[in-house]
C-alpha cells in the first residue's frame, strides 16, 4: 500500500496545524512500513521540516504537483527523467517560480493581486497562523505562488490571462494558487505510483486523502479516495468510485479514516 495525503485541513488541523489526533494512525502506518507521501501546496522546505518532526523519510509532492521529491537513494529505486539535487531526486513538473512572479508583477495594478512574494513575514503570519519560522519556510517557493485577490469578480479575467501565459489558478484553503497549466496533484500522484510499481514486486493498493477541489485530481488517481470535511462539517461535492468520507475534519478524521482502512484490510487478509 501507499498513502497519499494532503496536509492542511487533512492530516494537519486547519487551525493550529497539529497532527496530534492522528498520531496512533501514523504509528500504525510506520509499523507496517507503508509509504506516506505528502501531496501538498506547501514548499519543499516546509515538507522537509514536517517530515523531520514526524520521523518520516518518504517521497513527497510539493507545491500542488510542481515537483516530486524522492529521498536520495530511496530503496535503490531507478527513476527516469529525474534531477539529482543533494538530498533529493527531483522530478520537475511545474514552471519556475520566477516565471510565475513575472506574471504577477505585470498584473498587480490592474487586478489588485498580492502574491506570497509580496507579503511580509508578519503579514503571512497574520493571514495563516503560521509561526515566523514556518512562514519563512513557506516563502521558499520553487514552482507556484499563493495569492490574494481583492475582488473575486476579476477572477475570470485573470484566469483567461493566466491560461494564455501557460498558467492556471486553483483554490486552496486560504489562498488562490497560480501554477503551471500542465501540473496538478493527480499527475504527480500517478507518476509516483508508476515509480513504485516499476520498482516493487506485487500488487499495489493506493489511497489518497484530501479536502479541497485542488485535491480532486489526486483522489481520482487512486483505488481508495478519502474526502475530508471542512471545519464546519461540510464536504465538497465529489462523486468517485469507492469514495470514503472521513467522519471528522483535520487530524482526528484523518486518523479515524486511516485506521478504518487498515483494520478493514487486516480483516480481509486475515
C-alpha positions as CSV (number, residue, x, y, z in Angstrom):
1,X,0.0,0.0,0.0
2,X,0.9,3.6,-0.4
3,X,-1.0,6.5,1.1
4,X,-1.0,10.0,-0.4
5,X,-2.2,12.8,1.8
6,X,-3.0,16.5,1.6
7,X,-1.7,18.3,4.7
8,X,-3.6,21.5,5.7
9,X,-7.2,20.5,6.7
10,X,-6.4,16.8,6.3
11,X,-3.5,15.3,8.2
12,X,-3.0,18.8,9.8
13,X,-5.8,20.6,11.6
14,X,-7.0,23.8,9.8
15,X,-6.3,25.8,13.0
16,X,-3.0,25.3,14.7
17,X,-1.6,22.8,12.1
18,X,-1.5,20.0,14.6
19,X,-1.4,16.3,13.7
20,X,-1.8,15.1,17.4
21,X,-5.1,13.3,16.9
22,X,-3.6,11.3,14.0
23,X,-0.6,10.0,16.0
24,X,-2.0,6.5,16.6
25,X,-2.7,6.1,12.9
26,X,0.7,7.5,12.0
27,X,2.3,5.0,14.3
28,X,0.5,2.1,12.7
29,X,1.4,3.3,9.2
30,X,5.1,3.4,10.2
31,X,4.8,0.0,11.9
32,X,3.5,-1.5,8.7
33,X,6.2,0.2,6.6
34,X,3.5,1.9,4.4
35,X,4.9,4.8,2.4
36,X,3.1,8.0,3.4
37,X,3.5,10.5,0.6
38,X,2.6,14.1,1.4
39,X,0.9,15.8,-1.6
40,X,0.6,19.5,-0.6
41,X,0.7,23.1,-1.6
42,X,3.5,23.5,0.9
43,X,7.1,24.1,-0.2
44,X,9.9,21.6,-0.2
45,X,11.4,23.4,2.8
46,X,8.1,23.1,4.8
47,X,7.7,19.5,4.0
48,X,11.3,18.6,4.9
49,X,10.8,20.2,8.3
50,X,7.5,18.4,8.9
51,X,9.0,15.0,7.9
52,X,11.8,15.6,10.3
53,X,9.3,16.4,13.1
54,X,7.3,13.3,12.3
55,X,10.2,10.9,11.8
56,X,9.2,10.3,8.1
57,X,11.6,9.7,5.2
58,X,9.4,9.2,2.2
59,X,8.8,10.7,-1.2
60,X,6.6,13.9,-1.3
61,X,4.8,16.1,-3.8
62,X,5.3,19.8,-3.2
63,X,3.5,22.9,-4.3
64,X,0.4,21.3,-5.8
65,X,2.4,18.9,-8.0
66,X,5.1,21.3,-9.1
67,X,7.8,18.9,-8.0
68,X,8.1,15.3,-6.9
69,X,10.9,14.7,-4.4
70,X,12.4,11.2,-3.5
71,X,15.0,11.0,-0.8
72,X,18.4,10.4,-2.4
73,X,19.0,6.6,-2.8
74,X,15.4,5.8,-1.7
75,X,15.1,2.0,-1.9
76,X,17.7,1.9,-4.7
77,X,14.9,2.9,-7.0
78,X,15.5,3.6,-10.7
79,X,13.8,6.8,-11.5
80,X,13.9,8.1,-15.1
81,X,13.7,11.8,-16.1
82,X,14.9,12.9,-12.6
83,X,17.4,15.5,-11.4
84,X,19.8,14.8,-8.5
85,X,19.7,17.7,-6.1
86,X,21.7,17.0,-3.0
87,X,19.5,15.1,-0.5
88,X,16.7,14.7,-3.1
89,X,15.9,13.2,-6.5
90,X,13.6,15.7,-8.2
91,X,11.0,15.1,-10.9
92,X,10.1,18.6,-12.2
93,X,6.5,19.1,-13.4
94,X,5.9,22.8,-12.7
95,X,7.1,26.1,-14.1
96,X,9.9,28.1,-12.5
97,X,8.8,30.4,-9.7
98,X,10.5,33.4,-11.3
99,X,8.3,33.0,-14.4
100,X,5.1,33.0,-12.2
101,X,6.3,36.0,-10.3
102,X,6.8,37.9,-13.6
103,X,3.2,37.2,-14.5
104,X,2.0,38.6,-11.1
105,X,4.3,41.7,-11.3
106,X,2.9,42.6,-14.7
107,X,-0.7,42.5,-13.4
108,X,-0.6,43.7,-9.8
109,X,-2.0,47.1,-10.5
110,X,-4.8,46.0,-12.8
111,X,-6.1,43.1,-10.7
112,X,-5.1,44.2,-7.2
113,X,-3.4,40.9,-6.7
114,X,-0.9,40.1,-3.9
115,X,1.2,37.1,-4.1
116,X,3.1,35.4,-1.3
117,X,6.2,37.1,-2.6
118,X,4.6,40.5,-2.0
119,X,3.7,39.7,1.7
120,X,6.0,40.5,4.5
121,X,6.8,37.7,7.0
122,X,4.5,39.4,9.5
123,X,1.6,39.6,7.1
124,X,1.9,35.9,6.2
125,X,1.9,35.0,9.9
126,X,-1.2,37.1,10.5
127,X,-3.0,35.6,7.5
128,X,-2.1,32.0,8.1
129,X,-1.5,31.5,11.8
130,X,2.0,30.1,11.0
131,X,4.9,30.8,13.3
132,X,7.5,33.2,11.9
133,X,9.8,30.2,11.2
134,X,7.1,28.3,9.4
135,X,6.2,31.4,7.4
136,X,9.9,31.8,6.4
137,X,9.8,28.2,5.0
138,X,6.5,28.9,3.2
139,X,8.1,31.8,1.3
140,X,10.9,29.5,-0.1
141,X,8.9,28.8,-3.2
142,X,10.0,27.0,-6.4
143,X,7.0,26.3,-8.6
144,X,3.8,28.1,-7.5
145,X,2.6,31.3,-6.0
146,X,-0.3,31.6,-3.5
147,X,-2.1,34.9,-3.9
148,X,-4.9,37.0,-2.6
149,X,-7.4,38.8,-5.0
150,X,-9.2,41.9,-3.6
151,X,-12.1,41.5,-6.0
152,X,-13.2,37.9,-6.8
153,X,-15.2,39.4,-9.7
154,X,-11.9,39.8,-11.5
155,X,-11.1,36.1,-11.2
156,X,-12.5,35.1,-14.6
157,X,-10.4,37.7,-16.5
158,X,-7.3,36.7,-14.5
159,X,-7.9,33.1,-15.4
160,X,-8.0,33.9,-19.1
161,X,-4.7,35.8,-19.0
162,X,-3.1,33.0,-16.9
163,X,-4.1,30.4,-19.5
164,X,-2.7,32.5,-22.3
165,X,0.6,32.5,-20.3
166,X,0.6,28.7,-19.7
167,X,-0.6,29.0,-16.2
168,X,-3.8,28.2,-14.3
169,X,-5.5,29.1,-11.0
170,X,-6.6,26.6,-8.3
171,X,-8.2,27.3,-4.9
172,X,-6.7,26.1,-1.6
173,X,-7.9,26.6,1.9
174,X,-6.7,30.2,2.4
175,X,-5.3,31.3,-1.0
176,X,-5.7,31.0,-4.7
177,X,-2.7,29.3,-6.3
178,X,-1.1,30.2,-9.6
179,X,0.6,27.1,-11.1
180,X,1.7,25.7,-14.4
181,X,-1.1,24.6,-16.7
182,X,0.4,21.1,-17.0
183,X,0.7,20.3,-13.3
184,X,-1.7,19.1,-10.6
185,X,-1.6,16.7,-7.7
186,X,-3.2,14.0,-9.8
187,X,-0.5,14.0,-12.4
188,X,2.2,13.9,-9.7
189,X,0.5,11.1,-7.8
190,X,0.1,8.9,-11.0
191,X,3.9,9.4,-11.7
192,X,4.8,8.3,-8.1
193,X,2.5,5.3,-8.5
194,X,4.3,4.4,-11.7
195,X,7.7,4.6,-9.9
196,X,6.5,2.4,-7.1
197,X,5.1,-0.2,-9.5
198,X,8.3,-0.2,-11.6
199,X,10.5,-0.8,-8.5
200,X,8.4,-3.1,-6.3
201,X,7.1,-6.6,-6.7
202,X,3.5,-7.4,-6.2
203,X,0.2,-5.6,-6.3
204,X,-0.1,-2.0,-5.0
205,X,-3.1,-0.6,-3.3
206,X,-3.3,3.2,-3.4
207,X,-5.1,5.5,-1.0
208,X,-5.4,9.3,-1.2
209,X,-6.8,11.8,1.4
210,X,-7.8,15.4,0.7
211,X,-10.4,18.0,1.4
212,X,-10.4,20.7,-1.4
213,X,-11.0,20.9,-5.1
214,X,-7.3,21.0,-5.7
215,X,-7.2,17.5,-4.3
216,X,-9.8,16.1,-6.6
217,X,-7.3,15.0,-9.3
218,X,-5.3,13.2,-6.7
219,X,-8.4,11.5,-5.3
220,X,-9.4,10.3,-8.8
221,X,-6.0,8.8,-9.4
222,X,-6.1,6.1,-6.6
223,X,-8.0,3.0,-5.6
224,X,-9.4,4.3,-2.4
225,X,-10.1,8.1,-2.3
226,X,-11.0,9.7,1.1
227,X,-12.7,13.0,1.3
228,X,-12.2,15.1,4.4
229,X,-14.9,17.5,5.7
230,X,-14.2,21.2,6.3
231,X,-14.1,22.5,9.9
232,X,-17.8,23.4,9.6
233,X,-18.6,19.7,8.7
234,X,-19.4,20.4,5.1
235,X,-17.9,18.2,2.3
236,X,-17.0,19.4,-1.2
237,X,-19.3,17.9,-3.9
238,X,-17.4,14.9,-5.3
239,X,-18.5,11.6,-6.8
240,X,-15.9,8.9,-7.3
241,X,-15.9,5.1,-7.2
242,X,-15.0,3.7,-3.7
243,X,-15.1,7.2,-2.2
244,X,-14.9,7.2,1.6
245,X,-15.8,10.2,3.7
246,X,-13.8,10.9,6.9
247,X,-16.1,11.4,9.9
248,X,-14.4,14.5,11.3
249,X,-12.2,17.3,9.9
250,X,-8.5,17.5,10.4
251,X,-6.2,15.1,12.1
252,X,-9.0,13.4,14.1
253,X,-10.9,12.5,11.0
254,X,-7.7,11.6,9.2
255,X,-6.7,9.2,11.9
256,X,-10.2,7.6,12.0
257,X,-10.2,7.1,8.2
258,X,-6.7,5.6,8.0
259,X,-7.3,3.3,11.0
260,X,-10.6,2.1,9.4
261,X,-8.9,1.3,6.1
262,X,-6.0,-0.5,7.7
263,X,-8.3,-2.5,10.0
264,X,-10.6,-3.3,7.1
265,X,-7.6,-4.7,5.1
266,X,-6.5,-6.7,8.1
267,X,-9.9,-8.3,8.4
268,X,-9.9,-9.1,4.7
269,X,-6.4,-10.6,4.6
270,X,-6.7,-12.3,7.9
